């Protein structure tokens, strides 16, 4: 399945929003702390790579990868 760039960007944005919410909820972090955790995690870099196809996964699955030692191999 091929995803247009606009669709990819929207999917990444939606996933990022969901991840920030999950981090805040599950880890009790403030919004700035959650933003920092998500945006500086290796999983965010992987999510921004269309070849990873992480944007097709559920937010819960991608969240579970954030704290994994080998997160970029998700």
ABEGO torsion letter per residue (X at the ends): XBBBAAAAAAAAAAAAAAAAAAAAAAAGBBAAAAAAAAAABAAAAAAABAAAGAAABBAAAAAAAAABAAAAAX
